[in-house]
Amino acid sequence: MRKRNTTEKSYHGNMSGKIIINLILMIFSITCIFPAVWLFYSSMKTKSEFFENPIALPSTLNFGNYINVLQKSDMLLWMKNTARNTFLSLILILLIGFVVGYFVARFDFKGRKLLYSYFLLGMLIPIHAIMIPMYILFTKTGLGDSWYTLIFPYTAFGIPISVFLVESYVQNVPRELEEAAAIDGSSFSRTLFSIILPVCKPILVTIGIIQFFSLWNEFTYSLILLSDERLKTISVGLTIFKGQYSTDYPQMMAAMFMAILPAIILYFAFSKQIIKGMVAGAVKG
Amino acid sequence: MKNRLKPGPLTFAAYILPSFLLYTFIVFVPIVVAAYYGFFDWSGGTAKKFIGLENYRTLMTDQRFFKALGNNLFLIVFCAIGQIGLAFIFAMLLESRVAKLKSFHRTVSFFPSVLSAVVIGFIWSMIYDYNYGLINTLLKATGMKDKVQPWLSNEKIVVLLVTIPLIWQYVGYYLIIIVSAIASVDSSIFEMAEIDGATGWKKAVHITLPLIKNTITVCITLCIAGNMKAFDHIWTLTGGGPGTASEVVALYAYKTSFLSQKMGYGSAVSIGMLVISLVFVGVIRFVMGQITKEKE
């Protein structure tokens, strides 16, 4: 009887309704964060401690698992590879998106619409439908298994959303900007990079945010296109590590926590901008 | 002066052509490559045999392919319901006047979306783990020992079990999209509805939902595109197993090409996947277009 009353009145803001709503939200939020927290504190446990009770907190703060991971595996190398791939691809995605997006937004050349649609068409192609042929293509052309291999697909897959967002942004940039620069004697390229580029900074930051996490976490293409151990990325590295030390759970969890640490730090440092950027990109795209 | 404002053909080509070529080479040339090798019996070596439409004919009756496709559809439907449905419910709770710590909930619920699918897969494989998993530990602790089982080896529910992590990871993502859609609606509409007596779930279903219909369609489209890509999670959780029970099309294409060394057939599967995705996207866009039109 009493229970029914509370659900009915919950939206009128009475005490129990208030508590129930906040309780549900709190439980939801805890389930979102708990697995990462569990990963972290379990990585401090010893094997026997973990097997005794997988949920309990560790008895001491013990970073031994992390030291083991660093000694036994190429974790740091995988991270370095991933960071390099992510960084170089990001630069190219932003540069290409900026240039192409600006051109299709500003100039009324023949085939402009066609070119624009062509650059957006990639959004419709599921990346897994082209992974097998891309493997064939990369093997035939000798582009596979190099430090630069992944930069090609990473960049190309990032182009559509990047062109799209820059195009709609530049539509709202006043043309007077370029006209004034031209009167002052600035060349086309100089205007493009020293006047327009800074104006587009907000949208480029948004694109960078959206792309960063998908690049850092990318798995499929690094699995397929690279076979050299020295070139592996963090996601594939983790699967190798798991294959080798699958029974040592806490150590495995230390490796996983290390892999997601950069994303965690970045996320909690810039969560407002990241959420805003990712939602803007999703809804507009 | 004019040259400074509008680039000549050479400048134009210098700026656009490299991007155009890179993009074409990576996104469109593979489609041609797949279409070509789809006509061959080829294991990746030098010997390949032209067999015409044979691969495509096999594909049409390939039970394993259609079962994998069925799993993709299952994922899409359950993720759409689970992700967007839960997100809507939590959005309503979060937007209610009594909710506290709003920005904390937003930040924390979005957090799983930025994590690597491989790590999400591992975390959940530990949650499902037979000996030390969270679920079985909790079952043992609460005296439900008879429910303890090797979760991911259960063929009947394995597809559902691999769907749950996907739902879990992205509820917060859709939550934020829906919350920002609600925030952009003129708040006087909600106030008026409340004066007219529409509160709680009545308000949610009859007032809020129709107002954010367009955002919901965006969410559904995103959800479909996102779950067609389900590969990493399943790879790390079950590898498609037990047997082929939780295989999706991308995983099947991978196994056919790299484990069974059937590159020709793998190419045909890729083309099949591409065609089905495009048809699917076309149908969805059409349906969504009709729904949005009705509203106007």
Interface residues (C-beta under 8 A of the other chain):
Chain A: E8 S10 Y11 H12 G13 G17 K18 I21 N22 I24 L25 M26 F28 S29 T31 C32 I33 P35 A36 W38 L39 F50 F51 N53 P54 I55 I96 V99 V100 F103 F107 F109 L115 F119 L121 G122 L124 I125 P126 I127 H128 A129 I130 M131 I132 P133 M134 Y135 I136 L137 F152 P153 T155 A156 F157 I159 E178 E179 A181 A182 I183 G185 S186 S187 F188 S189 T191 F213 W216 N217 F219 T220 I224 I234 S235 L238 T239 K242 Y249 M252 M253 M256 A259 I260 A263 L266 Y267 F268 S271 I274 I275 M278 V279 A282 V283
Chain B: M1 N3 R4 L5 K6 P7 T11 F12 Y15 I16 S19 F20 L22 Y23 F25 I26 V27 V29 P30 I31 V33 A34 Y37 F90 L93 L94 S96 R97 V98 A99 K100 L101 F104 H105 R106 T107 V108 S109 F110 F111 P112 S113 V114 L115 S116 A117 V118 V119 F122 I123 W124 M126 I127 N131 Y132 G133 L134 T137 L138 W168 V171 G172 Y173 I176 I177 S180 T199 G200 K203 T215 V218 L222 A225 M228 K229 F231 D232 W235 T236 V249 A250 A253 Y254 S257 F258 M263 G266 S267 V269 S270 I271 M273 L274 S277 L278 V281
